[in-house]
Amino acid sequence: MFSFPLFAQPDNRTAGQTEETVQIDPALRYQQLEGWGSSLCWWAAQVGNWTPEKVDSIVDLLTSPDKLNMNIFRYNIGGGDDPSHADGHMVKGKGKRAEMEGFKASPTADYNWEADRGQRTILLKIKEKRPDAVFEAFSNSAPYWMTYSGCAAGHADPSKDNLKPEYYELFCDYLIDVCKHYQSAYQINFKTLEPFNEAYSNYWYAEGTQEGCHFDPETQIKIIRLLYPKLRASGLNTVIAASDETNLEQFLTVQKAYQKAGDIWEKLGQLNTHTYSGTNAEREEVRALVRQSGKPFWQSETGPNGGKGLESNLRLAQKLFDDMRIMRPQAWLDWQIMEETNDEWCVLRGKFKKQTYHPVKNLYVRMQITRFFKQGYTFIETNNEHALAALSPSGKELVFAVLNTESDSRPFAIDLQKMPARIQSIKSWRTSQTEDCQPFPACEIQGQTLQYDSPAQSLTTFVLTLQ
């Protein structure tokens, strides 16, 4: 059924290697992909001040369908720290990029809509280049003058709420006013508004390294109850997303509190989590809880977990595989696009002051997935933790990727016997130590099985056209 002339791949496996079987089953269909993306802070607040030509080039790299194909971006509504802290604790910790600008200097001050020009420049360029882009607005902290500590980095006791109760309503108004301004001034329609960021964490402390604000689950519930009617009365189509906890354990804790409250899930339009840590058992529990909620679901921020260079990049790719296969969010987002000091938390490495940058290996690792697993594709069963597969809406294209994080080659047998259609053509791309999302001759299909020896530390994507 599937036999047709293809280039055969040399058999490089060594004696004693166990072949991994990937069983692709299009009958078991899961989530439909809404998209891939990234947060805009902190990198965009710096890069948006670069020359227009460089801004255009970077945004093209991120959004073009034949490049990273990202279509979801999270705009940070900065709280703004005490001006007397400028070039102080945040700069010493995370650099100038971490000092996000707020729009309101005091309870009685007018809004300063000229603030945050850099991040806004990137946001508008994305809208220009990618008209189908989906945007979320999110907050890391309320303005400093609303807080107990007088600092947008957190409370003196990082386990305590930093937003004063008398400012709960004004905080809600602040977030909505920014969303309304962006709609009226720039026709940016935020799909979601996320009022909390890793809010249950206990590491947001006064004069810390970045904006952050602890909110106990009970406080989050109070604020959602205030924000929901205000947002509905605003004339915006924006819905609330929550709760963007740092890991799956905390996400489960907070969402169970929402569920117990009885009236919170009905006020949310979407559930968000980060996956800086989490077990596969927790991913399964998250999937079940999200199904109970009946809400759309994003993995809205994550990053690497150890290793250097390509090793770290591929470990993060394994996290992506685990998230998409087990937890099944409709979207998966990175935290940073550009860094100055590492190759793991970014896809571009640059110098913000010098306005220079270059791609790092992680760009090609990410491209192996985001370029080929396209918006609207539906994930299907692979029965293997090292494989990810999806079908196009027409059913005429099957995309699957296999991952090898090990230092030795890994043989795969991809079982295609459950595919109902004849394979018309096959193309393949690979990223490894020596390749950057490069095409290579297709593997040989014998009967109903594609045999493939994955090189050490590599990620390979196959695109099959079905007839």
C-alpha positions in Angstrom: 0.0 0.0 0.0 2.8 2.4 1.0 5.6 1.1 -1.2 7.0 3.8 -3.6 10.5 4.9 -4.6 12.1 6.9 -1.8 15.7 7.6 -0.8 16.9 5.0 1.6 18.8 6.1 4.7 21.9 4.2 5.6 21.5 1.9 8.6 23.9 3.3 11.2 22.5 1.5 14.2 24.9 -0.4 16.5 24.5 -3.9 17.8 22.3 -4.2 20.8 20.3 -1.0 20.2 16.6 -1.4 20.9 14.3 -0.1 18.2 11.6 2.3 19.4 8.1 1.8 17.9 5.9 4.7 17.1 2.3 3.8 16.4 0.5 6.6 14.7 -3.2 6.4 15.1 -5.3 9.0 13.4 -8.5 7.6 15.0 -7.4 9.0 18.4 -7.6 12.7 17.9 -7.0 15.3 20.7 -6.6 19.1 20.8 -6.6 21.4 17.8 -3.6 23.7 17.8 -4.4 27.4 18.3 -0.8 28.3 17.9 2.8 28.9 19.2 4.3 32.0 20.6 6.0 34.0 23.3 5.7 36.7 25.9 6.9 40.1 24.8 8.4 41.3 28.0 11.2 41.7 28.6 12.9 41.4 25.3 10.5 43.4 23.2 10.8 46.5 25.5 14.4 46.6 24.5 14.3 45.4 20.8 11.4 47.7 20.0 13.8 50.6 20.3 16.1 49.3 17.6 16.2 50.5 14.0 13.0 49.8 12.1 14.9 47.5 9.7 16.0 45.3 12.5 12.6 45.3 14.2 11.1 44.2 10.9 13.6 41.5 10.3 13.2 40.0 13.8 9.4 40.1 13.7 9.5 38.5 10.3 11.7 35.7 11.6 9.2 35.1 14.5 5.9 35.2 12.5 6.6 34.1 9.0 5.0 30.7 8.3 8.2 29.4 6.7 10.2 30.4 9.7 9.1 30.2 13.4 5.4 30.6 12.5 4.5 32.1 15.9 1.0 33.7 16.1 0.4 34.1 19.8 2.0 36.9 21.9 1.5 38.0 25.4 1.8 41.8 26.1 2.9 42.7 29.6 0.9 45.6 31.2 3.7 46.9 33.3 2.9 48.0 36.8 5.9 50.4 37.0 8.2 50.6 40.0 9.0 53.5 42.3 11.0 56.0 40.1 13.5 56.2 42.9 14.3 52.5 42.3 15.4 53.2 38.6 18.6 51.5 37.6 18.6 49.8 41.0 17.5 46.4 42.3 15.9 45.1 39.0 18.9 46.2 36.9 21.3 44.6 39.3 19.3 41.4 39.0 17.9 40.9 35.5 19.2 43.9 33.7 17.6 47.1 32.4 15.1 45.0 30.4 13.3 44.0 33.7 12.3 47.6 34.5 9.0 47.6 32.7 7.2 50.9 32.5 3.7 51.5 34.0 1.1 53.9 32.6 -0.1 55.6 35.8 2.2 57.3 38.3 -0.3 57.8 41.1 -4.0 57.3 41.9 -4.8 60.8 40.6 -2.3 61.0 37.7 -3.4 60.9 34.1 -2.5 57.9 32.0 0.8 58.3 30.2 0.1 56.5 26.9 3.6 57.3 25.7 5.1 54.8 28.1 6.3 51.4 27.0 7.2 52.4 23.5 9.5 49.5 22.8 7.1 46.7 23.7 4.3 48.5 21.8 6.5 48.8 18.7 7.0 45.1 18.5 3.3 44.4 19.3 2.2 46.6 16.4 4.7 45.2 14.0 3.4 41.7 14.8 -0.1 42.9 14.1 1.1 44.3 10.7 2.9 41.2 9.7 0.6 38.6 11.1 -3.0 39.9 10.9 -4.3 36.6 12.4 -2.1 37.0 15.5 -3.7 36.3 18.9 -2.8 38.6 21.8 -3.1 38.3 25.6 -2.5 41.1 28.1 -1.0 40.0 31.4 0.2 41.6 34.6 3.2 40.8 36.7 2.5 43.4 39.4 0.2 46.3 40.1 1.8 49.8 40.1 4.1 50.3 43.1 1.8 52.8 44.7 -0.9 50.2 45.1 1.3 47.9 47.1 2.2 47.3 50.7 5.9 47.5 50.1 5.9 50.5 47.7 7.8 48.3 45.3 6.5 46.4 42.2 8.9 43.5 42.8 6.9 42.2 45.8 6.2 42.3 49.5 8.8 42.4 52.2 7.5 38.9 53.1 7.3 37.1 49.7 4.6 34.8 51.0 2.2 37.7 51.6 -0.1 39.6 49.2 1.5 42.8 48.1 -1.6 44.5 46.6 -3.5 46.5 49.2 -7.2 45.6 49.4 -8.3 49.2 49.0 -6.7 49.1 45.5 -8.4 45.9 44.3 -10.9 47.8 42.2 -8.5 50.4 40.9 -6.1 47.6 39.9 -8.9 46.0 37.8 -9.7 49.4 36.3 -6.0 49.9 35.4 -5.8 46.6 33.5 -9.1 47.3 31.7 -8.2 50.9 30.8 -5.0 49.7 29.2 -6.8 47.1 27.1 -9.4 49.7 26.1 -6.7 52.1 25.0 -5.0 49.6 22.9 -8.2 48.7 21.2 -9.2 52.3 20.5 -5.8 53.7 19.6 -4.3 50.7 17.7 -7.2 48.2 17.1 -5.4 45.6 19.2 -8.1 43.3 20.6 -6.7 41.2 23.4 -8.3 37.8 23.4 -7.6 37.3 27.1 -6.6 39.4 30.2 -4.5 37.6 32.7 -4.4 39.6 36.0 -1.9 37.3 37.8 1.5 35.9 37.1 2.9 33.0 39.2 0.9 34.6 41.9 0.9 31.7 44.4 4.8 31.6 44.3 6.7 32.9 47.4 9.7 34.4 45.7 8.3 37.9 44.8 10.1 40.1 47.3 10.6 43.9 47.8 13.5 45.2 45.8 13.8 41.9 44.0 15.0 41.3 40.4 11.7 41.8 38.5 8.1 42.8 38.8 6.1 40.2 40.8 3.2 40.0 43.2 2.0 37.3 45.4 -1.8 36.6 45.6 -3.2 33.9 47.8 -5.9 31.9 46.0 -8.6 33.5 48.2 -7.4 37.0 47.0 -7.3 35.8 43.4 -10.9 34.8 43.8 -11.9 38.2 45.2 -10.2 40.0 42.3 -11.8 37.8 39.7 -15.2 38.5 41.2 -14.4 42.3 40.9 -12.8 42.1 37.4 -15.4 40.0 35.7 -18.4 42.4 35.8 -16.1 45.4 35.0 -14.7 43.6 32.0 -18.1 42.7 30.7 -19.3 46.3 31.1 -16.2 47.6 29.3 -17.4 46.9 25.8 -14.4 44.7 25.2 -14.6 41.1 23.9 -11.7 40.2 26.2 -12.1 37.4 28.7 -10.2 36.5 31.9 -7.5 33.9 31.8 -6.0 32.5 35.0 -4.0 31.7 36.9 -0.6 31.3 35.2 1.1 29.5 38.1 4.8 28.7 37.9 4.4 25.0 37.9 1.7 22.3 37.7 1.5 21.6 41.4 0.6 25.2 42.1 -1.7 25.4 39.1 -3.7 22.4 40.5 -3.8 23.9 44.0 -5.2 27.2 42.8 -7.6 25.8 40.2 -9.1 23.5 42.9 -9.6 26.5 45.0 -11.4 28.2 42.1 -13.5 25.0 41.6 -14.4 24.9 45.3 -15.5 28.5 45.3 -18.2 27.5 42.9 -18.5 30.7 40.8 -15.0 31.3 39.4 -14.7 29.0 36.5 -17.9 30.5 35.0 -16.1 33.9 35.1 -13.0 32.6 33.2 -12.7 32.4 29.5 -9.5 30.4 29.6 -7.1 28.5 32.0 -3.4 29.2 31.8 -0.4 27.5 33.4 3.4 27.6 33.2 5.4 24.4 33.1 8.7 25.3 34.7 8.2 22.1 36.6 5.7 19.3 36.6 5.5 15.5 36.4 3.6 13.5 33.8 1.2 12.3 36.5 0.5 16.0 37.2 0.0 16.6 33.5 -2.6 13.9 33.5 -4.3 15.5 36.5 -4.2 18.9 34.8 -5.8 17.4 31.6 -8.6 15.9 33.7 -9.2 19.1 35.6 -9.2 21.2 32.4 -11.7 18.8 30.9 -14.0 19.4 34.0 -13.8 23.1 33.5 -14.7 23.0 29.9 -12.4 25.9 29.2 -9.7 26.6 26.5 -6.3 25.9 27.9 -2.8 27.4 27.2 0.7 26.5 28.4 1.5 30.2 28.5 5.1 30.3 29.7 8.0 27.9 30.2 11.8 27.6 30.0 14.6 25.1 30.2 15.4 22.7 33.0 19.2 22.3 33.0 21.9 21.5 30.5 23.8 23.7 28.1 23.3 24.5 24.5 21.7 21.9 22.3 21.3 19.5 25.2 19.2 22.0 27.1 17.2 22.9 23.9 16.3 19.3 23.3 15.3 18.8 26.9 12.9 21.7 26.5 11.6 20.0 23.3 10.9 16.9 25.4 8.9 19.1 27.8 7.0 20.4 24.8 6.2 16.9 23.7 5.1 15.9 27.2 2.9 19.0 27.5 1.2 18.5 24.1 0.8 14.8 24.3 -0.3 14.4 27.9 -1.6 17.8 29.1 -3.0 18.8 25.7 -3.1 22.6 25.7 -4.2 24.4 22.6 -1.2 26.7 22.7 2.4 26.5 23.9 4.5 29.6 24.5 8.1 30.4 25.4 9.1 33.1 27.9 11.9 34.9 26.1 12.9 35.4 22.5 16.2 37.2 23.0 18.9 36.9 25.8 22.3 38.4 26.2 24.1 35.8 28.3 22.9 32.3 27.4 21.7 30.0 24.5 18.9 28.3 26.5 16.3 30.9 27.4 16.0 32.3 23.9 16.0 31.6 20.2 18.1 34.7 19.5 21.2 35.9 21.3 21.9 39.6 21.2 23.3 42.7 22.7 20.5 45.2 23.5 22.6 48.3 23.5 24.6 47.4 20.4 21.4 46.3 18.5 23.1 43.1 17.3 21.8 39.5 17.4 22.2 36.1 15.9 20.1 32.9 15.9 21.1 30.1 18.4 20.5 26.4 18.0 17.2 26.7 20.0 15.7 28.6 17.1 16.0 25.6 14.8 14.9 23.2 17.5 11.7 25.2 18.0 11.3 25.7 14.2 11.2 21.9 13.8 7.9 22.0 15.5 6.3 25.4 15.1 6.9 25.6 11.3 5.4 22.3 10.5 2.7 21.7 13.2 0.5 24.5 11.9 -2.5 26.4 13.4 -5.6 24.3 13.0 -3.8 20.9 12.9 -5.1 18.2 15.3 -2.8 16.2 17.5 -3.1 12.4 17.2 -1.8 9.4 19.2 1.8 8.2 18.8 2.0 5.9 21.7 5.6 7.1 22.3 7.0 9.8 24.5 9.6 10.7 21.9 7.2 11.3 19.1 4.6 13.9 18.3 2.1 13.8 15.4 -0.8 15.9 14.0 -3.1 15.9 11.0 -4.0 18.9 8.8 -7.7 20.1 8.8 -8.2 18.5 5.3 -6.6 15.2 6.5 -4.3 15.4 3.5 -1.1 16.1 5.5 0.4 14.1 8.4 3.2 15.7 10.4 5.2 13.8 12.9 8.5 14.5 14.8 10.8 12.2 16.6 13.2 13.4 19.3 16.5 11.9 20.5 18.0 13.6 23.5 20.7 10.9 24.0 24.4 10.9 23.1 23.9 7.8 20.9 21.8 7.3 17.8 18.3 5.9 18.3 16.5 3.7 15.8 12.8 4.2 15.3 10.1 2.2 13.5 7.2 4.4 12.7 4.1 2.2 12.2 1.8 3.8 9.6 -0.6 0.9 9.1 -3.5 2.8 10.7 -3.3 5.6 8.1 -6.4 5.2 5.9 -4.9 7.1 2.9 -2.1 6.3 0.5 1.1 8.3 1.0 1.9 10.4 -2.0 5.1 12.0 -0.9 7.4 12.4 2.1 9.7 15.2 3.1 12.0 15.5 6.2 14.0 18.1 8.1 16.5 17.7 11.0 18.3 19.8 13.6 21.4 18.3 15.2 24.8 19.4 16.2 25.7 19.9 12.5 22.2 20.7 11.0 19.9 23.7 11.4 16.3 22.5 10.4 17.8 21.3 7.2 16.1 19.0 4.6 17.6 15.6 4.0 16.7 12.6 1.8 13.6 10.8 2.9 13.8 7.5 4.7 12.7 4.2 3.3 9.2 2.9 3.9 9.1 -0.9 4.0 5.5 -2.1 3.7 3.7 0.0 6.3 6.7 1.0 8.5 9.1 3.9 8.1 12.5 2.9 9.4 14.6 5.8 10.8 17.9 6.0 12.7 17.8 9.2 14.6 21.3 10.7 15.1 22.5 11.6 18.6 21.0 14.7 20.0 18.6 15.5 17.2 15.0 16.5 16.4 13.6 15.3 13.1 10.3 16.3 11.4 8.5 14.4 8.7 5.8 15.8 6.5 3.7 13.2 4.6 1.3 14.2 1.8 -1.7 11.8 1.8 -3.8 10.9 -1.2 
